Amino acid sequence: MPLPPPQPSFVLRGHSVQVHAVHFIQGNSRLLTADADGWLVSWNLSYKRPVAVWKAHETALLGIRSWGPDRIISHGRDSRLAVWQLRSEDEGALSKVLPVDNPPATSPHPWLLHMLTVNTLNFCSFAMCLDGIPQPHKVHMAIKAQKHPPPILVAVPNTMDSGGIDIYQLPTETRAAVIHADRDITTGKPIQSKIGNPDAIVAKHPLPVVQGIWKTDLKPFKVVQTKHSGQQGLHVRSDGKIFATAGWDGRVRVYSAKTMKEVAVLKWHKVGCYATAFAEIVDSESIDTVVDGPRKEEGEEEGEFNTTVAKPSTAMSIVQQRRDARAQSTHWLAVGSKDGKVSLWDIY
């Protein structure tokens, strides 16, 4: 007898328009969702309730990422890229009224650390990576003293050159480089790497070594004709074993990263899906230590423990810790859709 089709474990209903981006933060304890009206929502995954809601941009949000433990980067169609500081202790002062309930646009927002004016050509979102360029000594020492996250590079479409790329450095907010478009290459449909795009092809590409980073003749390792046009929002899980795509046909497809074969199709949304995100694979041993307390060290007698680590806990706090640990260790796959809903799947 065939098994019934999988169903989402939870559905978060908070947006009144399509959800463009989803992203897990703070060790999977929070999920960020961003919509076409510029609203950004942080959800507590233990309770599946909002803990922070604010109007991050005047128009559609294109992408969200995290930078360090408490910084969120958002990119909107209003030609702005913003860096917000959102700590757990800040959540109490922020609104919990969801966009679907028509909150005022003047709701309080987290501390705004940086704001860049950037291009939003063709709805292309930003990309980011750690900055490997050595920093001046004063900047390096200031970052180290204030425990800032490491510097990053942010790539966005060039302001003047269609097809070119501007690269900014944060936290200095300086433009570090400009990559001009190759006029011999005609760019067409937007694509993403491990790549998914409107032509139903998913391809796995090699990353060039530093010496050959500017080579343009690199061939993909593997190209798969999926026969399913309109796959976007490609996201690879942190262990590198699987990746998922959001389909315009309302289906989410999960592939093996090694073989590129389709291993699951998730169907629940009635309309197109735009974004996917995997929770980070967390070390379960570290979570068990938080929940169950310190383990007996080697050489300690029975009943003897390192009391400097242990903290008194009430029964309620232990229940809360276990609930948090369960949410953080679940292999969530979040899917944002045109219907304004976000489905949470527990697979693999």
C-alpha positions in Angstrom: 0.0 0.0 0.0 1.6 3.3 -1.0 2.4 5.8 1.7 0.3 9.0 1.9 1.9 12.2 0.5 4.0 14.1 3.1 2.4 17.0 4.8 4.0 20.0 6.5 4.6 19.8 10.2 3.4 23.4 10.7 2.2 26.3 8.6 2.9 29.8 9.6 0.2 32.2 8.5 1.3 35.8 9.0 1.8 37.5 5.6 -0.9 38.9 3.4 1.2 38.9 0.2 3.7 36.6 -1.3 6.7 35.5 0.8 10.0 36.3 -1.1 12.6 35.0 1.4 13.0 32.8 4.4 16.1 32.3 6.6 17.0 30.5 9.9 19.0 32.4 12.5 20.2 32.1 16.1 20.9 28.4 16.0 17.5 27.5 14.4 15.6 29.1 17.3 14.2 31.8 15.0 12.9 31.9 11.4 12.9 35.1 9.4 10.3 35.6 6.7 10.1 38.5 4.3 7.3 39.5 2.0 6.5 41.6 -1.1 5.2 44.6 1.0 8.5 45.0 2.8 7.6 43.4 6.1 10.0 41.2 8.0 8.9 38.7 10.7 11.0 36.8 13.2 9.3 33.6 14.5 10.0 31.7 17.6 10.2 28.1 16.4 9.5 26.6 19.8 6.1 28.2 19.9 5.6 29.0 16.2 4.7 32.6 17.2 6.1 36.0 16.1 8.5 37.7 18.4 9.4 40.7 16.2 7.6 42.3 13.3 8.7 45.4 11.5 8.5 47.3 8.1 12.1 46.8 6.9 11.6 48.3 3.4 9.1 50.4 1.6 8.7 47.9 -1.2 9.2 44.2 -1.8 12.0 42.4 0.1 14.3 40.5 -2.2 16.6 38.7 0.2 17.6 38.3 3.9 20.8 36.8 5.4 22.4 36.8 8.9 25.7 38.2 9.8 27.0 37.0 13.1 24.7 36.0 15.9 22.6 39.1 16.1 22.7 41.0 12.7 20.3 40.7 9.9 20.9 41.9 6.4 17.8 42.8 4.3 17.7 43.9 0.6 14.6 45.6 -0.8 13.2 46.9 -4.1 13.5 50.4 -2.6 17.2 50.3 -3.6 18.4 49.9 0.0 20.4 47.2 1.8 20.0 47.4 5.5 21.8 45.8 8.5 19.7 45.4 11.6 20.8 44.4 15.1 18.2 42.0 16.6 19.1 40.4 19.9 16.9 38.2 22.1 16.6 40.9 24.7 15.4 43.4 22.0 12.3 41.3 21.1 10.3 42.5 24.0 10.2 46.1 22.7 9.1 45.1 19.2 5.7 44.6 17.7 4.1 41.2 17.5 1.3 42.2 15.2 1.5 40.2 12.0 1.3 41.9 8.5 -1.9 40.0 7.8 -3.5 41.9 10.7 -2.7 45.3 9.2 -0.1 46.7 11.7 0.9 50.4 11.5 3.9 51.0 9.3 5.4 53.1 12.1 5.9 50.0 14.3 9.2 50.0 16.2 12.1 48.4 14.4 15.4 46.9 15.6 18.5 49.1 15.7 19.6 50.1 12.2 23.4 49.7 12.0 24.1 50.2 8.3 22.2 51.4 5.2 23.6 51.2 1.7 22.0 52.6 -1.5 22.3 49.8 -4.1 20.8 48.7 -7.4 17.9 46.3 -7.5 18.0 45.5 -11.2 15.8 42.6 -12.4 14.8 41.7 -8.8 18.3 40.3 -8.2 19.1 39.9 -4.5 22.5 40.3 -2.9 25.2 37.7 -2.2 27.7 37.8 0.6 30.8 36.1 1.9 33.5 36.7 4.5 36.1 39.3 3.5 39.4 37.5 3.1 41.3 40.8 2.4 43.6 41.8 5.4 42.2 44.7 7.3 44.1 47.8 8.5 45.5 47.3 12.0 43.2 49.9 13.6 40.1 48.4 12.0 41.1 44.9 13.0 41.7 45.9 16.6 38.4 47.9 16.8 36.5 44.9 15.5 38.3 42.5 17.9 37.8 44.8 21.0 34.0 45.3 20.3 33.4 41.7 19.5 32.0 42.5 16.1 31.3 39.8 13.5 34.1 39.5 10.9 34.0 41.8 7.9 32.0 40.7 4.9 31.8 41.5 1.2 28.3 42.1 -0.3 27.7 41.8 -4.1 24.8 43.6 -5.8 24.0 44.6 -9.4 26.1 47.5 -10.6 24.3 50.9 -10.4 25.3 52.1 -13.9 26.5 49.0 -15.8 23.7 46.6 -16.7 25.2 43.1 -16.0 28.0 44.5 -13.8 28.5 43.9 -10.1 29.3 46.3 -7.2 31.1 44.7 -4.2 30.8 46.5 -0.9 32.6 45.9 2.3 30.9 45.9 5.7 31.2 47.3 8.3 33.1 50.1 6.5 30.3 50.6 3.9 32.9 51.2 1.2 32.7 50.0 -2.4 35.6 47.5 -2.5 35.4 46.6 -6.2 33.4 46.9 -9.5 33.2 44.0 -11.9 32.1 45.2 -15.3 29.9 43.2 -17.6 31.5 41.2 -20.4 29.9 42.7 -23.5 30.6 39.5 -25.5 28.2 37.6 -23.2 24.5 38.3 -23.4 22.8 37.8 -20.0 19.3 36.5 -20.1 17.3 34.7 -17.5 18.4 35.1 -13.9 20.2 32.0 -12.6 21.6 30.7 -9.3 24.4 28.4 -8.4 24.2 25.0 -7.8 22.0 26.5 -10.5 18.2 26.5 -10.9 16.3 28.7 -13.4 13.3 29.0 -15.6 14.6 26.6 -18.3 14.1 23.5 -16.0 17.9 22.8 -15.8 19.7 22.3 -12.5 23.5 22.3 -12.8 26.4 21.7 -10.4 29.4 23.9 -11.1 33.0 23.8 -9.9 34.4 26.6 -7.8 37.7 27.9 -9.3 40.8 28.0 -7.2 42.2 31.5 -6.4 44.7 31.4 -9.3 41.9 30.7 -11.8 39.1 32.7 -10.3 38.6 34.8 -13.4 38.4 31.9 -15.8 35.2 31.9 -17.8 35.6 28.5 -19.6 34.9 26.3 -16.6 32.3 23.6 -17.4 29.6 22.3 -15.0 30.2 19.0 -13.3 26.7 17.9 -14.1 23.6 19.2 -15.8 20.2 17.8 -15.1 17.1 18.4 -17.3 14.4 18.2 -14.6 11.5 18.8 -17.0 10.1 21.2 -14.4 10.4 24.8 -15.5 10.5 27.6 -13.0 12.6 26.4 -10.1 14.1 29.1 -7.9 15.1 29.8 -4.3 17.7 27.0 -4.4 19.2 26.2 -1.0 21.8 23.7 0.0 21.6 22.2 3.5 24.6 22.9 5.8 25.8 19.3 5.7 26.0 19.4 1.9 24.0 16.3 1.4 20.7 17.6 -0.1 19.4 20.8 -1.7 15.8 22.1 -2.4 14.2 24.3 -5.0 10.9 26.2 -4.9 8.7 25.6 -7.9 6.3 27.9 -9.7 4.0 24.9 -9.9 3.6 25.0 -6.1 6.0 22.0 -5.5 9.2 21.9 -3.6 11.7 19.4 -5.0 14.5 18.0 -2.9 17.6 16.6 -4.6 20.7 14.6 -3.6 23.7 17.0 -3.8 25.9 14.1 -4.8 23.9 12.4 -7.5 21.6 15.3 -8.4 18.7 12.9 -8.4 15.3 14.0 -7.1 14.6 12.4 -3.8 11.4 14.0 -2.7 8.6 16.2 -4.0 6.6 18.2 -1.4 3.2 19.4 -2.4 1.0 21.5 -0.2 0.8 25.1 -1.5 -1.9 25.6 -4.2 0.1 28.4 -5.9 3.8 29.0 -6.7 6.6 28.8 -4.2 9.4 31.4 -4.2 11.9 30.6 -1.4 13.4 27.7 0.6 15.7 27.5 3.5 17.1 24.6 5.5 17.8 24.8 9.3 21.4 24.3 10.1 22.4 20.8 11.1 23.2 21.3 14.8 25.4 19.1 17.0 22.9 17.2 19.1 25.5 16.6 21.8 25.9 20.3 22.5 22.1 20.7 22.8 21.9 17.7 25.2 24.5 19.4 27.4 22.3 22.5 27.6 19.2 20.6 28.4 20.4 17.8 30.7 23.1 19.7 32.4 26.8 18.9 32.7 28.0 15.3 32.4 30.2 13.7 35.0 33.8 14.3 34.2 36.2 11.4 33.9 37.7 10.6 37.4 34.8 12.1 39.3 33.0 10.0 41.9 29.4 9.1 41.6 27.3 12.1 42.5 30.1 14.6 42.0 29.8 17.1 39.2 31.3 20.4 38.2 29.1 22.7 40.1 30.5 25.8 38.4 28.6 24.9 35.2 25.3 23.7 36.6 22.6 26.2 37.3 19.4 25.7 39.3 16.4 25.1 37.0 12.7 25.0 37.7 10.5 22.3 36.2 9.0 25.0 33.9 12.4 26.1 32.6 13.5 22.5 32.0 10.4 22.0 29.9 11.1 25.2 28.0 14.8 24.1 27.4 13.7 20.8 26.0 11.1 22.4 23.8 13.8 24.8 22.5 16.3 22.0 22.0 13.7 20.0 20.0 13.0 22.9 17.7 16.7 23.7 17.2 17.7 20.1 16.4 14.8 19.4 13.9 15.9 19.2 10.3 13.5 21.9 9.2 12.9 22.9 5.6 11.0 26.2 5.3 9.1 27.1 2.2 7.7 30.6 1.3 4.9 30.9 -1.2 2.8 33.3 -3.2 -0.2 32.6 -0.9 1.6 34.4 2.0 2.1 31.2 4.0 5.3 29.5 5.1 5.2 25.7 5.4 7.7 23.9 7.8 8.7 20.4 6.8 10.6 17.9 8.9 12.4 15.6 6.4 15.7 13.7 6.2 
